[in-house]
Amino acid sequence: MLKIIKKKIIITYELQSKISWACSFCNIKPEIIEGNLRIVEKTNLAYVEPHRVIIKGKLYLFFNDIDYFYIGDLLHKYPLTKLRDYIVDN
């Protein structure tokens, strides 16, 4: 039987402040759900779950130390510098 080990990944202060800064222009408080590292025991398989942020009912995905974010799924990446524009437009 496979055993999956789940370890919480703490969101970096830098990323959290960028998200809060972008949301402050719209007077929105984001709901941040920190990501996890999932490891399949006795294998070399691991999966990093992104940090999930819900802003105005939409799901945004972030990874620590990455200058991109995703909306809804991991198919299309957007530059973190444009986060405020995407929040205002949606």
C-alpha positions as CSV (number, residue, x, y, z in Angstrom):
1,M,0.0,0.0,0.0
2,L,1.3,3.5,-0.9
3,K,1.7,5.9,1.9
4,I,1.6,9.6,1.0
5,I,3.4,12.1,3.3
6,K,2.0,15.6,3.3
7,K,4.2,18.5,4.5
8,K,2.9,22.1,4.6
9,I,4.9,24.7,2.6
10,I,4.9,28.1,4.3
11,I,4.3,31.0,1.9
12,T,7.2,33.4,1.8
13,Y,6.8,36.9,3.3
14,E,7.8,38.4,-0.1
15,L,5.1,36.6,-2.0
16,Q,2.4,37.3,0.6
17,S,3.3,41.0,0.6
18,K,3.0,41.1,-3.2
19,I,-0.4,39.5,-3.1
20,S,-1.6,41.8,-0.3
21,W,-0.2,44.9,-2.1
22,A,-2.1,44.0,-5.3
23,C,-5.3,43.4,-3.4
24,S,-5.1,46.6,-1.4
25,F,-5.8,48.7,-4.5
26,C,-9.2,47.0,-4.8
27,N,-9.9,47.0,-1.0
28,I,-10.1,43.2,-1.1
29,K,-8.8,40.7,1.5
30,P,-7.5,37.6,-0.2
31,E,-8.1,34.1,1.3
32,I,-4.7,32.4,1.3
33,I,-4.5,28.6,1.5
34,E,-0.8,27.5,1.8
35,G,0.4,24.7,-0.4
36,N,1.8,21.3,0.4
37,L,4.5,19.0,-0.5
38,R,3.2,15.4,-1.1
39,I,5.8,12.6,-1.1
40,V,5.1,9.0,-2.0
41,E,7.0,7.1,0.7
42,K,9.7,4.7,-0.5
43,T,9.8,6.3,-4.0
44,N,11.4,9.3,-5.5
45,L,8.0,10.8,-6.5
46,A,6.9,14.2,-5.0
47,Y,4.4,16.8,-6.0
48,V,4.4,20.5,-4.9
49,E,0.9,21.8,-4.5
50,P,0.8,25.6,-5.2
51,H,-0.4,28.2,-2.7
52,R,-4.1,28.8,-3.5
53,V,-5.4,32.3,-3.2
54,I,-9.1,33.1,-3.7
55,I,-9.7,36.7,-4.8
56,K,-13.2,37.9,-5.7
57,G,-14.3,34.3,-6.1
58,K,-11.5,33.3,-8.6
59,L,-8.8,30.8,-7.9
60,Y,-5.2,32.1,-8.3
61,L,-2.2,29.7,-7.9
62,F,1.3,30.8,-6.7
63,F,4.6,29.1,-6.0
64,N,7.3,30.5,-3.7
65,D,10.2,32.2,-5.5
66,I,8.5,32.1,-9.0
67,D,7.7,35.3,-10.8
68,Y,4.5,34.0,-12.4
69,F,1.0,33.1,-11.2
70,Y,-1.8,31.0,-12.7
71,I,-5.5,31.5,-12.8
72,G,-7.8,28.5,-12.3
73,D,-5.3,25.8,-13.5
74,L,-1.6,25.4,-14.4
75,L,-2.1,25.8,-18.2
76,H,-1.3,29.5,-18.6
77,K,1.1,31.6,-16.6
78,Y,0.9,35.3,-16.1
79,P,3.7,37.6,-14.8
80,L,3.4,38.5,-11.1
81,T,3.8,42.2,-12.0
82,K,0.4,42.1,-13.7
83,L,-1.5,40.6,-10.8
84,R,-3.2,43.9,-9.9
85,D,-4.4,44.3,-13.5
86,Y,-6.0,40.8,-13.5
87,I,-7.7,41.5,-10.1
88,V,-9.2,44.8,-11.4
89,D,-10.3,43.3,-14.7
90,N,-12.1,40.3,-13.2
